[in-house]
Amino acid sequence: MKAVPTALIVIKTILFLLSIVANVFYLLSMLAGYRFFSSRENGEENRASEALPPVTIMIPLRGVDFGAYRNYASFCKQAYPEFQIVFGVQDAADPAVPLVKRLAADFPQCDIEVVVSAGTHGQNAKVSNLQNMLSRVKHEYIVIVDSDIRVGREYLKNVIPPLADPKVGLVTCLYRAAETPDFGARLEAIAITGEVAAGVLMARMFEGGIKFALGATMATTRARLDEIGGFPVLADYLADDFMLGKLISHCRYEVRLSRYVVETAMAPTGFFGMVRHQMRWARSTRASRPLGYFGLIVTYGTAMAVLTTIADGASQASLMLLGTTLAIRMAMAWLIGVHWLGDRILRRDLWLVPVRDLLSLVVWMLGLVGRKVEWRGRWLEVARGGKIVLAE
């Protein structure tokens, strides 16, 4: 009989401590954001006078993404002296091909190419696509972006100049949602700037810089790419963006986080489609960074405070903890997501942050088991270290 109360005390104590640690995380992430966005290390204010070398933008495609034409057109409108855009598909019948041809007709002043090649270099179809595209790349400086990304006219002027520093091997960007066509997209958009960005900023502050890249932007050079072994070394990893940054970092180069924020055009996926996407991320992260994945438990303060309140019978102390946690959590989301990252969607849907936090804990728990993920119609298994194989 005594074991039950003792176990309950232990559970309440653990939940209380996790809530406190999460609040510390929230406060430190605001400090990390302040240090990053108030820093002048990236030198944006001096970039207008810097040399702007020719650049190739690489955009691998498969099918037509939501808002695809507008995404691609944003790269054609760059206020930059010389750049090439190379699109790649693995099937000549891909519906993205006529869209790119229309783009080339609408922007005749742009150097646009589309590479059609079925060559396979590993389980990651995106990386195979990039390898196939590489032979048509004209310039030393390259920018790799996901096909759902949308940028402003000053994008290249912000992400390319840091690469002139020989210590910098790659430049990457934080991102926010451009639009949210359904409720599932809204919940995912809130996580991008209200949750994920904080983790990136914390990694930058405590690890002396980030050691990974984000698929929203990966600006590097062909020389840096060759130094790590090229695209083939990424061909069997699901999180190819994470691995590219990691390998470049292992070569003692800095992965620079730009203050320029890009946008992602989110498709209407529905609630369960959003959960499947989150599960892919969770299982990939667990396989690639197991310690980091388990450490995420200390970031779920809202959920821990809610569970503490339930376990403690809604006592005065637990309700005070819940109120304090919600206040700090909402302040973090507003400061990082709305104030610094300029997320209009988070500004409108700030009230959904606690809902998203509870969902994040559920996804995290589900991500602790299983290895199968769905990726663009294919079922894959994520092995230890983040490599993928076709699922039986």
RALIN-V551276 format. One record per backbone hydrogen bond with DSSP energy under -1.0 kcal/mol. NH is the residue of the N-H (numbers start at 1). CO is the residue of the C=O. If there is no record, write none. Layout:
# RALIN-V551276
nh=NH co=CO
nh=NH co=CO
This chain:
# RALIN-V551276
nh=6 co=2
nh=7 co=3
nh=8 co=4
nh=9 co=5
nh=10 co=6
nh=11 co=7
nh=12 co=8
nh=13 co=9
nh=14 co=10
nh=15 co=11
nh=16 co=12
nh=17 co=13
nh=18 co=14
nh=19 co=15
nh=20 co=16
nh=21 co=17
nh=22 co=18
nh=23 co=19
nh=24 co=20
nh=25 co=21
nh=26 co=22
nh=27 co=23
nh=28 co=24
nh=29 co=25
nh=30 co=26
nh=31 co=27
nh=32 co=28
nh=33 co=29
nh=34 co=30
nh=35 co=31
nh=36 co=32
nh=37 co=33
nh=38 co=34
nh=43 co=40
nh=46 co=43
nh=47 co=44
nh=50 co=47
nh=55 co=82
nh=56 co=141
nh=57 co=84
nh=58 co=143
nh=59 co=86
nh=61 co=88
nh=68 co=65
nh=71 co=67
nh=72 co=68
nh=73 co=69
nh=74 co=70
nh=75 co=72
nh=79 co=153
nh=80 co=78
nh=84 co=55
nh=85 co=111
nh=86 co=57
nh=87 co=113
nh=88 co=59
nh=89 co=115
nh=94 co=91
nh=97 co=94
nh=100 co=96
nh=101 co=97
nh=102 co=98
nh=103 co=99
nh=104 co=100
nh=105 co=101
nh=106 co=102
nh=107 co=103
nh=110 co=107
nh=112 co=110
nh=113 co=85
nh=115 co=87
nh=117 co=89
nh=124 co=235
nh=128 co=124
nh=129 co=125
nh=130 co=126
nh=131 co=127
nh=132 co=128
nh=133 co=129
nh=134 co=130
nh=136 co=133
nh=137 co=134
nh=142 co=220
nh=143 co=56
nh=144 co=218
nh=145 co=58
nh=146 co=215
nh=149 co=146
nh=150 co=263
nh=155 co=152
nh=158 co=155
nh=159 co=155
nh=160 co=156
nh=163 co=160
nh=164 co=161
nh=165 co=162
nh=168 co=165
nh=169 co=254
nh=170 co=254
nh=171 co=219
nh=172 co=256
nh=176 co=262
nh=178 co=264
nh=186 co=182
nh=187 co=183
nh=188 co=184
nh=189 co=185
nh=190 co=186
nh=191 co=187
nh=192 co=188
nh=193 co=189
nh=194 co=190
nh=195 co=191
nh=196 co=191
nh=197 co=192
nh=199 co=195
nh=200 co=196
nh=201 co=197
nh=202 co=198
nh=203 co=199
nh=204 co=200
nh=205 co=201
nh=206 co=202
nh=207 co=203
nh=209 co=204
nh=217 co=214
nh=218 co=144
nh=219 co=171
nh=220 co=142
nh=222 co=140
nh=225 co=221
nh=226 co=222
nh=227 co=223
nh=228 co=224
nh=229 co=226
nh=230 co=225
nh=233 co=230
nh=234 co=231
nh=237 co=234
nh=238 co=386
nh=240 co=238
nh=243 co=239
nh=244 co=240
nh=245 co=241
nh=246 co=242
nh=247 co=243
nh=248 co=244
nh=249 co=245
nh=250 co=246
nh=252 co=249
nh=253 co=248
nh=254 co=167
nh=256 co=170
nh=258 co=172
nh=262 co=174
nh=263 co=150
nh=264 co=176
nh=265 co=148
nh=274 co=270
nh=275 co=271
nh=276 co=272
nh=277 co=273
nh=278 co=274
nh=279 co=275
nh=280 co=276
nh=281 co=277
nh=282 co=278
nh=283 co=279
nh=284 co=280
nh=285 co=281
nh=286 co=282
nh=287 co=283
nh=288 co=284
nh=289 co=285
nh=293 co=289
nh=294 co=290
nh=295 co=291
nh=296 co=293
nh=297 co=294
nh=298 co=295
nh=299 co=296
nh=301 co=299
nh=304 co=300
nh=305 co=301
nh=306 co=302
nh=307 co=303
nh=308 co=304
nh=309 co=305
nh=310 co=306
nh=311 co=307
nh=312 co=308
nh=313 co=310
nh=314 co=309
nh=319 co=315
nh=320 co=316
nh=321 co=317
nh=322 co=318
nh=323 co=319
nh=324 co=320
nh=325 co=321
nh=326 co=322
nh=327 co=323
nh=328 co=324
nh=329 co=325
nh=330 co=326
nh=331 co=327
nh=332 co=328
nh=333 co=329
nh=334 co=330
nh=335 co=331
nh=336 co=332
nh=337 co=333
nh=339 co=334
nh=340 co=335
nh=341 co=336
nh=343 co=337
nh=347 co=343
nh=348 co=344
nh=349 co=345
nh=352 co=349
nh=353 co=350
nh=356 co=352
nh=357 co=353
nh=358 co=354
nh=359 co=355
nh=360 co=356
nh=361 co=357
nh=362 co=358
nh=363 co=359
nh=364 co=360
nh=365 co=361
nh=366 co=362
nh=367 co=363
nh=368 co=365
nh=369 co=366
nh=373 co=380
nh=375 co=378
nh=378 co=375
nh=380 co=373
nh=381 co=389
nh=382 co=371
nh=383 co=387
nh=385 co=287
nh=386 co=383
nh=388 co=236
nh=389 co=381
nh=391 co=379
